[in-house]
Amino acid sequence: MTDIQDRVRSLRQACHNMRSGRGSVLRISALPSLGLGAIPEAVAAFMAEHEDILFDLQTLHHDEMVRKLYERETDIAISFEVPAAPVGHQVIGEGELVVLYREQDIPAAPSRIHLAELSEYKFISPVQSGPIGRMLSSELNHLNVVLDEVVSARTYYVAAALVRAGLGMAIVDDFTAKASLTPGLAWRPLQPAITFDINAVYLQDRPPTRAASDFLQRLAQIIDEL
């Protein structure tokens, strides 16, 4: 019943768009990390030049990506990982892992912080939260560093809130860190740097339209500026 209702709503919206002179709808899904900064800025900049384009935006987690694409719930997924499935993708930017902490805990922080220097602090672990968590876990094992994990958070914004509450430090992506900054919080990149690609993922038989490609170019520009 819900599927039928959704189809009816989509048909009504399409008819309304035709009457109002609007064109296509871009259905974009993105990780929550990008949902409070890069995506809204890119959408605002794009719509200022393309008033005929509508957006259907939603957030997703990595394990939902393939399902949403194959069930046609989204056209393009913006993620930190390309799933092990027959999909197409293009790299639109780069991110980096950073330490998010209270300024009072590291009052004279260097420009970059080594993972080993964090072993004396309480730590909010994101190790189980997708590819970024796995990347961090691999680096910790490589450096033989053990952190004092007091709580695990599967969502980076929850980890940031826990840092703000004084429970410890967290390693998150730089987009989450920038969006989460409030008075008293700070962040620093890691030494050595841990970087990752930001990908636009889509079905091979449904590559980005011209409008979607133009939007991805604008999003890549915003990501680079951030």
N, C-alpha and C positions, 0 to 999 in steps of 0.2 A: 504494500500500500504506500509506504514511504517513497519507494522508487517512482511509482506512478505520480505521486504528488510533486516530486522533484521535477519530473519531465513536464508536467503541466506548468509548473512555475517557470521553468526554462523557456517553454513555448511562449508564455505570456510576456516574459522579459524580452524575448526576441522580437515579438510583435511591437512592444513598446519602443524598442531600439529603432526599429524600422520607421515607426511614426515620427520619432524625434530626430531622425537623421543620423543616428549613431551607427557605427560599424561593428567590427568584430569584438569578441570578448577574449581577453588573454587570461587563461587560468594558470596561475603561478602558485606553486607550493614551495615553502622554504623552511629551513630549520629555524627554531625559535631564536637562535643566536643572531640571525640576520633580520628577524621580524620587527625589531624595534629601532633599527637604524638604517642599514643599507637599503632594504627593500622599500620602506616608505619614502625615503629620499628619492630613490630612482623612479618610483611610480609618480610622485609629485612632479619631478622634472620632465618625465616623459609625457604626462597628460597635459602639461602646459603647452606642449607643441602638437599634441594629438588628441584634441578634444572629442574626436569621434570614437576613440577606443575606450572600452570598459575593462575593468579588472575584476577577476574573481580570485581573491587571495586567501590562502590558508597556510597554517604551519603544519609541519609533519616531523616525525622522527625517522631515522634511517631505515628501521625495519618496516615502515609503512610505505616506503617510496615505490617499490615495484608494484605493489597491489594498487595503489592510487593511479599509477600510470596505466596499468593493464585494464583496470576497471573504468578508465576514462574519467576519473574524478579530477584529474589535473592534466595539463598538457606538458608542463615543464616543471621539474623539481630541482631546486637549488640546494646542493648538498656538499658535504666535505668528503664524500666517498662515492665512487661509481660502483653500483651493485654488481654482484656476479650474476648477471643476467644479460640476455641479448638486447641491449639498449644502446642508443647513441649518446654521445656527450661531447661537450666542449668545455675547456678550462676558461673561466672568465675572471680569475683572480687568485690571490694567495692570502692565506691567513697565518697566524702564528700563535703558539701557546704562550701564555703569560702568567705571572703570579699576581693574584689579587689579594691584597692584605690591608690591614689597618695601619695607617701611618705611624701610630704610636708603637707598633710592634717592631718596625724597622725604620727608625727615625732618620737614619743616614744611609738609605738604600743606594747601592751602586746602580749604574745605568743598566746592567744585566745581572741576574742572580743565578748562581749555579744551583742545580738541584741538591747537591750535597749540603749546601748552606741552609737548606730548609729542614734538615733532619732534626733540628732541635726545637722546632715549632709544632704545634698541633695542626693537623692537616685534614681538610675536607676532601675526601677522595672521589674523583669522577671516573675511577678506573673502569667501572662497568658500563659507562655511558657511551657506547658506540665507538666508531673508529678513532676519535681523538683520545678517548680513554685508553684504547688499546695501544695507540702510539706512545702515550705517556708511560704506560706499564712496561712497554718494550725498552724505552730509554732508561727507566729506573733499573730494570734488570741488567741492562748493558753497563751501567755505571756502578752497579752493585750498591745502590742507595735505597735505604729503607726509611720511609716516612712514618710519622706517628699519626696514623689514621684514626680519628675519633668518630667520624660519621661518614657515610657514603651518600652521595647525592647523584641521582641519575640525570637530573636536569641542571644545566649550568646556571640558570637564573636562581634556582633554589640554593645552589652552592654559593652564589654571590650574596644571597640574603643571609645565609649562615655566617659568612664572613662579616657582614655588617652587624650581626648580632653578637660578634665577639667569640665565636666558637673555634675559630682557627683561620688558616689561610687556604686558598684554593688555587688550583691551576686550571684556567679556562681559556677559551679562545679570545683573541683580542677584541672581537666585536662585542662579546658579552661583557668584557671588562669595561670598555668605553661606555656602553649603555648603562652599566650598573654603578658608575662612579657617583658617589655622594660625598659631602664634606666628611673628611676623616679617612676616606679610602684612597688607595693608590694602587698602581700596577707597574710591573716591570717585565720585560721579556726575559727569556731564559738564556743561559749560557751553558752549553752550546744551544744555538737556536733550533727550535722544533717547528718546522713550517709544514703547511699542507695546502693542497689545491682546493679551490672552490669551483665546483662543476655545475653546469646546466645539463641535466639528464632528461632524455626524452625517448620515446619509442622510435625504433629505426624506421618504421613505416609511417611515422608522423613527425617528421623533422620540423623545426621552428618555421613558422610563416615569416613573411617579410616584416610584419609588425613585431612579431616576437623577437626576431633577430635584431631589429632596431632597439627594442627594449633591453635585450641582453648586452648590447654595446653600451647603452647608457648605464646599466647596472655595473658593468665592468669598470666604467669610468668612476662611478661613485665609490666602489670598493677600493680602487687605487687611491682615490683622494682620502679615504678614511684611514 
